[in-house]
Amino acid sequence: MKSLILTVKSSVLPMYFVISIVWMVTMSCKAGNDSTYKKIPLTTNEKQLIANSNTFGLDLFRAVNVAEADTSNLMISPVSVALALGMTYNGADGTTKTAMEQALRMQGFTDSEINKAYRKLMLSLLSLDPQVELSIANSIWYRNTFNVQQSFVDINKMNYDAEIAALDFKSPQSPDIINKWIAGKTNDKIKNVIKSIDPQTVMFLVNAIYFNGKWKHPFDEKNTSRRPFIIPGETNHKVMSMMMNADFRHGAQPDFDAIEIPYGQGNYNMIILLPNKDKTVNDVIASLNGENLDEWMNRMKETDVQLTMPKFKFSFKEQLKDALSGMGMGIAFDSSKANFAKINPNVPLFISKVQHNTFVDVSEKGTEAAAVTVVVMDKTTVSLRPGPYLFTVDRPFVFMITEKETHAVMFIGKVMNPHL
């Protein structure tokens, strides 16, 4: 069998691990002759909705990547962002709702279809592989003096299993309460996301994901050593790299080499995309889209591979406002135009920020990863109406009598002394 050596740039790996959680729902994750992985029954509508969610994830990653330095490690969780925004979407109305559908790549589907697809995705992921630890949790925290539409609460409880609680946002303990929830749902990998609460903030919509998967074929620590790793602008760089020989699904594409490394029984996989020597990571990212994704993954074949890849561990955080605005939902961040009347019809609301934090640790045994998305809803600041302008006629003046529509001047004069 063909033997292939892969040495992979660490900044490429993390995104594809997280995004593969979504990808595997829509594609047949073959693991050689092993048929123990669990398949998910999906309707045609659900397949299309999840395919659209994949497109959202790729588009979001490209947008975030553009904003980051080429030397920065980067990881996002499209599932986490989509679920947090999915909850928020249920409070949107009018053009804000339409804009969020566009950003989430869910145009043409009803509210019910979108919510059911996200729920199906969430529940299916949680029940796939007993050998992989995975938790997905949603919560909504709102100011205890703020009235929330019961229909908004009910929809998010029913579709997202959201924990919903009122808090005294004036209390200094409130950020700690939310942060403790986040830390608990991410196995303490993501902490202190919320530093303080702005007086205008009325709601936090939070998604948290935790993943801990053991490789189906663990690396032997005896084979881990310092090996060369190319970093642009640097020479003689070495990193701790793992190595093994095993059968993996592999496929070569015009811009990159791809390999699928399974966890547990094979439902979850790390997908590594290694740029060809005449290509860059940005070339690979630019070449990916929802349409060609299934095509090249379905063409991957089981191959005898000698795999060499670095160990890596890092955290990443990003404000997604600019990226999501560029994807079409800028109106949701506009305090003068956003419409979230389905949360509260009497108080103008807008999204002030979408905070996204991630963590990943890849070693010989497997991968531990976590992600949190926090959508922050603020009240629109109401400007005080200025007092009346003082116009005092206390000196000679000119006057006109005009016709309203044509502005024709029928009379014009001046008054030097009103008492004459």
C-alpha positions as CSV (number, residue, x, y, z in Angstrom):
1,M,0.0,0.0,0.0
2,K,1.0,3.6,-0.6
3,S,2.8,5.3,2.3
4,L,2.2,9.0,2.9
5,I,3.9,11.4,5.4
6,L,1.8,14.3,6.5
7,T,3.2,17.2,8.5
8,V,0.4,19.7,9.1
9,K,0.4,23.4,10.0
10,S,-1.2,23.6,13.4
11,S,-3.2,26.7,12.6
12,V,-5.2,24.7,10.0
13,L,-6.2,21.8,12.2
14,P,-8.6,23.2,14.8
15,M,-11.3,24.6,12.5
16,Y,-11.6,21.4,10.6
17,F,-12.0,19.4,13.8
18,V,-15.0,21.4,15.0
19,I,-16.5,21.8,11.6
20,S,-16.3,18.1,11.0
21,I,-18.9,17.6,13.8
22,V,-21.4,19.3,11.4
23,W,-20.0,17.7,8.2
24,M,-20.4,14.2,9.3
25,V,-24.1,14.6,9.7
26,T,-24.6,15.1,6.0
27,M,-22.0,12.7,4.7
28,S,-21.3,9.0,4.9
29,C,-18.3,8.8,7.3
30,K,-16.7,5.5,6.1
31,A,-14.1,3.9,8.3
32,G,-12.8,1.2,6.1
33,N,-14.7,-2.1,6.6
34,D,-15.8,-1.0,10.0
35,S,-19.5,-0.4,10.0
36,T,-20.0,0.2,13.7
37,Y,-20.5,4.0,13.3
38,K,-24.1,5.1,13.7
39,K,-26.0,6.7,10.9
40,I,-28.5,9.5,11.3
41,P,-31.8,9.3,9.5
42,L,-32.5,12.6,7.9
43,T,-35.4,13.9,5.8
44,T,-34.6,15.7,2.5
45,N,-35.5,19.0,4.2
46,E,-33.2,18.3,7.2
47,K,-30.3,17.4,4.9
48,Q,-30.7,20.6,3.0
49,L,-31.0,22.7,6.2
50,I,-27.9,21.1,7.7
51,A,-26.0,21.5,4.3
52,N,-26.9,25.2,4.6
53,S,-25.6,25.3,8.1
54,N,-22.3,23.8,6.8
55,T,-22.2,26.7,4.3
56,F,-22.7,29.1,7.1
57,G,-19.8,27.6,9.0
58,L,-17.4,27.8,6.1
59,D,-18.5,31.4,5.3
60,L,-18.1,32.4,8.9
61,F,-14.6,30.8,9.1
62,R,-13.5,32.6,6.0
63,A,-14.7,35.9,7.4
64,V,-13.0,35.4,10.7
65,N,-9.8,34.2,9.0
66,V,-9.6,37.5,7.0
67,A,-9.6,39.5,10.2
68,E,-6.8,37.4,11.8
69,A,-3.1,37.6,11.2
70,D,-1.6,34.9,9.0
71,T,0.5,33.7,11.9
72,S,-2.4,33.3,14.4
73,N,-3.9,30.0,15.5
74,L,-7.6,30.1,14.9
75,M,-10.6,27.9,15.8
76,I,-14.3,28.5,15.7
77,S,-17.3,26.2,16.4
78,P,-20.0,26.8,13.7
79,V,-22.4,24.6,15.6
80,S,-22.1,26.7,18.7
81,V,-22.5,30.0,16.9
82,A,-25.5,28.6,14.9
83,L,-27.3,27.4,18.0
84,A,-26.8,30.6,19.9
85,L,-28.0,32.7,16.9
86,G,-30.8,30.2,16.3
87,M,-32.2,31.0,19.8
88,T,-31.7,34.7,19.1
89,Y,-33.5,34.4,15.7
90,N,-36.7,33.4,17.5
91,G,-36.8,36.9,19.0
92,A,-36.3,38.7,15.6
93,D,-39.0,40.2,13.4
94,G,-39.3,42.1,10.2
95,T,-36.2,42.9,8.2
96,T,-34.0,41.8,11.1
97,K,-35.4,38.3,11.0
98,T,-34.8,38.2,7.2
99,A,-31.2,39.4,7.6
100,M,-30.5,36.7,10.2
101,E,-32.0,34.0,7.9
102,Q,-29.6,35.3,5.2
103,A,-26.6,35.2,7.5
104,L,-27.4,31.7,8.8
105,R,-28.0,30.7,5.2
106,M,-31.5,29.6,6.0
107,Q,-33.5,31.6,3.4
108,G,-36.6,29.9,2.2
109,F,-37.3,27.9,5.3
110,T,-40.0,28.5,8.0
111,D,-39.3,29.2,11.6
112,S,-40.5,25.8,12.5
113,E,-38.3,24.0,10.0
114,I,-35.2,25.9,11.1
115,N,-35.8,25.2,14.8
116,K,-36.6,21.5,14.2
117,A,-33.4,21.1,12.1
118,Y,-31.2,22.6,14.8
119,R,-32.9,20.4,17.4
120,K,-32.4,17.3,15.2
121,L,-28.7,18.2,14.7
122,M,-28.2,18.8,18.4
123,L,-29.9,15.7,19.7
124,S,-28.3,13.5,17.0
125,L,-24.8,14.6,17.8
126,L,-25.4,13.9,21.5
127,S,-26.5,10.3,20.9
128,L,-24.0,9.1,18.3
129,D,-20.9,7.6,19.9
130,P,-20.7,6.3,23.5
131,Q,-16.9,6.3,23.2
132,V,-16.9,10.1,22.7
133,E,-17.9,12.5,25.5
134,L,-20.0,15.3,24.0
135,S,-22.2,17.8,25.7
136,I,-24.2,20.7,24.1
137,A,-26.0,23.1,26.4
138,N,-28.0,26.3,25.9
139,S,-29.1,28.9,28.3
140,I,-30.8,32.3,28.4
141,W,-30.2,34.8,31.2
142,Y,-32.2,38.0,31.4
143,R,-32.4,41.0,33.7
144,N,-35.0,40.3,36.4
145,T,-36.7,43.7,35.7
146,F,-37.1,43.0,32.0
147,N,-40.2,41.4,30.6
148,V,-39.7,38.5,28.1
149,Q,-42.4,37.3,25.8
150,Q,-43.6,33.8,27.0
151,S,-43.7,32.6,23.4
152,F,-40.0,33.3,23.0
153,V,-39.2,31.4,26.2
154,D,-41.4,28.4,25.2
155,I,-39.9,28.1,21.7
156,N,-36.3,28.1,23.0
157,K,-37.1,25.6,25.8
158,M,-38.9,23.3,23.4
159,N,-36.3,23.4,20.5
160,Y,-33.0,24.1,22.3
161,D,-33.6,22.7,25.8
162,A,-32.5,26.1,27.0
163,E,-32.2,26.8,30.7
164,I,-33.8,30.1,31.3
165,A,-33.3,32.3,34.4
166,A,-33.9,35.8,35.6
167,L,-30.9,37.5,37.3
168,D,-30.3,40.7,39.1
169,F,-27.8,42.2,36.6
170,K,-27.0,44.9,39.1
171,S,-25.6,42.4,41.5
172,P,-21.8,41.9,41.2
173,Q,-22.4,38.1,41.5
174,S,-24.4,37.8,38.3
175,P,-21.3,37.5,35.9
176,D,-19.9,34.8,38.2
177,I,-23.2,32.9,38.0
178,I,-23.2,32.8,34.2
179,N,-19.4,32.2,34.1
180,K,-19.8,29.3,36.5
181,W,-22.5,27.8,34.2
182,I,-20.2,28.1,31.2
183,A,-17.2,26.6,33.0
184,G,-19.3,23.7,34.2
185,K,-20.5,23.0,30.7
186,T,-17.0,23.1,29.2
187,N,-15.2,21.0,31.8
188,D,-13.5,24.2,33.1
189,K,-11.8,24.8,29.7
190,I,-13.5,28.1,29.1
191,K,-13.8,30.6,32.0
192,N,-14.5,34.2,32.8
193,V,-16.2,35.0,29.5
194,I,-18.3,37.8,31.0
195,K,-16.3,40.4,32.8
196,S,-19.1,42.8,33.7
197,I,-22.7,43.6,32.7
198,D,-23.5,46.9,31.0
199,P,-26.5,48.8,32.4
200,Q,-28.1,48.6,29.0
201,T,-27.7,44.8,28.7
202,V,-30.9,42.9,29.3
203,M,-30.1,39.4,28.1
204,F,-27.4,36.8,27.4
205,L,-28.1,33.9,25.1
206,V,-25.4,31.2,25.6
207,N,-24.4,28.0,23.9
208,A,-21.6,25.8,25.2
209,I,-20.1,22.7,23.6
210,Y,-17.6,20.2,25.1
211,F,-16.0,17.4,23.2
212,N,-13.6,14.7,24.4
213,G,-12.8,12.1,21.9
214,K,-10.2,9.3,22.0
215,W,-8.5,8.3,18.7
216,K,-9.8,5.1,17.2
217,H,-6.1,4.4,16.6
218,P,-4.1,6.1,19.4
219,F,-0.6,7.3,18.8
220,D,2.2,5.6,20.7
221,E,3.9,8.2,22.9
222,K,7.3,6.5,22.2
223,N,7.0,7.7,18.6
224,T,6.5,11.3,19.6
225,S,9.6,13.5,19.1
226,R,10.7,16.9,18.0
227,R,10.4,17.1,14.2
228,P,10.8,19.9,11.7
229,F,7.8,22.2,11.2
230,I,7.9,25.0,8.6
231,I,6.9,28.4,9.8
232,P,7.1,31.2,7.3
233,G,9.9,33.6,8.1
234,E,11.6,31.2,10.5
235,T,14.3,28.5,10.1
236,N,15.1,25.3,11.8
237,H,11.9,25.2,13.7
238,K,10.9,21.9,15.5
239,V,7.8,20.9,17.3
240,M,6.6,17.8,19.3
241,S,5.1,15.6,16.6
242,M,3.3,12.3,16.8
243,M,3.6,9.5,14.3
244,M,1.8,6.3,13.4
245,N,1.1,3.8,10.6
246,A,-2.6,2.9,10.1
247,D,-5.3,2.7,7.4
248,F,-7.0,6.1,7.0
249,R,-9.4,7.6,4.4
250,H,-7.3,9.9,2.2
251,G,-7.8,12.0,-0.9
252,A,-5.7,14.4,-2.9
253,Q,-7.2,17.6,-4.3
254,P,-5.9,20.3,-6.5
255,D,-5.0,22.5,-3.6
256,F,-4.5,20.1,-0.7
257,D,-4.1,16.6,0.6
258,A,-6.9,15.4,3.0
259,I,-6.9,12.7,5.6
260,E,-9.7,11.6,8.0
261,I,-8.7,10.5,11.5
262,P,-11.5,8.8,13.4
263,Y,-12.4,9.0,17.0
264,G,-14.2,6.2,18.9
265,Q,-16.4,4.1,16.7
266,G,-16.0,6.5,13.7
267,N,-18.8,8.9,13.9
268,Y,-16.5,11.8,14.7
269,N,-13.3,12.5,12.8
270,M,-10.6,15.1,12.6
271,I,-10.2,16.2,9.0
272,I,-6.8,17.5,8.1
273,L,-6.3,19.5,5.0
274,L,-2.6,19.9,4.1
275,P,-1.9,22.6,1.5
276,N,0.2,21.5,-1.4
277,K,3.7,23.0,-1.4
278,D,2.8,25.7,-3.9
279,K,-0.4,26.6,-2.0
280,T,-1.1,28.4,1.3
281,V,-3.6,27.9,4.1
282,N,-5.5,30.8,2.7
283,D,-5.7,29.1,-0.7
284,V,-7.2,26.1,0.9
285,I,-9.8,28.1,2.9
286,A,-10.7,30.0,-0.3
287,S,-11.3,26.8,-2.2
288,L,-13.8,25.3,0.3
289,N,-17.5,25.7,-0.1
290,G,-20.7,23.8,0.7
291,E,-21.0,22.5,-2.8
292,N,-17.6,20.8,-3.2
293,L,-17.4,19.6,0.3
294,D,-19.4,16.4,-0.1
295,E,-17.8,15.8,-3.5
296,W,-14.2,15.6,-2.4
297,M,-15.0,13.8,0.9
298,N,-16.9,11.1,-0.9
299,R,-13.9,10.5,-3.1
300,M,-11.6,9.7,-0.2
301,K,-10.3,6.2,-0.2
302,E,-8.8,4.0,2.6
303,T,-5.1,4.1,2.3
304,D,-2.1,2.7,4.3
305,V,-0.7,6.0,5.8
306,Q,2.3,6.9,7.8
307,L,0.9,9.9,9.6
308,T,3.1,12.6,11.2
309,M,1.3,15.5,12.9
310,P,2.1,17.9,15.7
311,K,0.6,18.0,19.1
312,F,-1.1,21.3,19.8
313,K,-3.1,23.2,22.4
314,F,-4.4,26.7,22.4
315,S,-7.4,29.0,23.2
316,F,-9.0,31.5,20.9
317,K,-11.5,34.2,21.3
318,E,-13.2,36.6,18.9
319,Q,-16.0,39.1,18.6
320,L,-18.1,38.0,15.7
321,K,-20.0,41.3,15.1
322,D,-17.9,42.3,12.0
323,A,-17.9,38.8,10.5
324,L,-21.7,38.3,10.9
325,S,-22.4,41.8,9.7
326,G,-20.5,41.1,6.6
327,M,-22.6,37.9,6.1
328,G,-25.8,39.9,6.0
329,M,-27.1,40.5,9.5
330,G,-25.7,43.9,10.2
331,I,-29.1,45.3,11.0
332,A,-29.3,43.1,14.0
333,F,-26.4,45.1,15.5
334,D,-27.9,48.4,14.6
335,S,-29.4,50.0,17.6
336,S,-31.7,52.3,15.5
337,K,-32.9,49.6,13.1
338,A,-32.8,46.2,14.8
339,N,-36.2,44.6,15.5
340,F,-36.4,42.0,18.3
341,A,-40.1,42.6,19.1
342,K,-40.7,38.9,19.7
343,I,-38.5,39.1,22.8
344,N,-40.2,42.2,24.1
345,P,-42.5,44.4,21.8
346,N,-42.2,47.4,24.1
347,V,-38.5,47.8,24.5
348,P,-36.2,48.3,21.4
349,L,-33.4,45.8,21.5
350,F,-30.3,45.0,19.4
351,I,-27.3,42.6,19.5
352,S,-24.4,44.5,21.1
353,K,-21.9,41.7,20.7
354,V,-21.5,38.0,19.8
355,Q,-18.6,36.7,21.9
356,H,-17.0,33.4,20.8
357,N,-14.4,31.5,22.8
358,T,-12.8,28.1,21.9
359,F,-10.3,25.7,23.3
360,V,-8.5,22.7,21.8
361,D,-5.9,20.2,23.0
362,V,-4.7,17.5,20.6
363,S,-2.4,14.7,21.9
364,E,-1.5,11.1,21.5
365,K,-4.7,9.9,23.1
366,G,-7.2,12.1,21.3
367,T,-8.8,15.6,21.3
368,E,-10.4,17.7,23.9
369,A,-12.2,20.8,22.7
370,A,-14.7,23.3,23.9
371,A,-16.6,26.3,22.6
372,V,-18.9,29.0,23.9
373,T,-21.0,31.6,22.1
374,V,-22.6,34.4,24.0
375,V,-25.1,36.7,22.2
376,V,-25.5,39.9,24.2
377,M,-28.8,41.8,23.9
378,D,-28.9,45.5,24.9
379,K,-31.7,48.0,25.1
380,T,-31.5,50.9,22.7
381,T,-30.4,54.0,24.5
382,V,-33.3,56.5,24.4
383,S,-32.1,60.0,23.8
384,L,-33.8,62.6,25.9
385,R,-36.0,65.0,23.8
386,P,-34.3,68.4,23.8
387,G,-36.2,71.4,25.2
388,P,-38.0,73.8,22.9
389,Y,-35.9,76.1,20.8
390,L,-36.4,79.7,21.9
391,F,-37.6,81.9,19.0
392,T,-38.4,85.3,20.4
393,V,-39.7,87.9,18.0
394,D,-38.6,91.1,19.9
395,R,-37.3,93.2,17.0
396,P,-38.3,94.2,13.5
397,F,-38.9,91.3,11.2
398,V,-40.0,90.2,7.7
399,F,-43.1,88.2,7.0
400,M,-44.5,86.3,4.1
401,I,-47.8,84.6,3.3
402,T,-47.2,81.7,0.9
403,E,-49.2,78.8,-0.7
404,K,-48.2,75.5,0.8
405,E,-47.9,73.3,-2.3
406,T,-46.3,75.8,-4.7
407,H,-44.6,77.9,-2.1
408,A,-45.9,80.9,-4.1
409,V,-45.4,84.1,-2.2
410,M,-48.7,85.8,-2.0
411,F,-47.7,88.5,0.4
412,I,-44.4,89.6,1.8
413,G,-43.7,92.5,4.2
414,K,-41.8,93.7,7.1
415,V,-42.8,94.9,10.6
416,M,-40.8,97.6,12.1
417,N,-43.3,98.5,14.8
418,P,-46.2,96.2,15.5
419,H,-48.3,98.9,17.3
420,L,-48.5,101.4,14.5
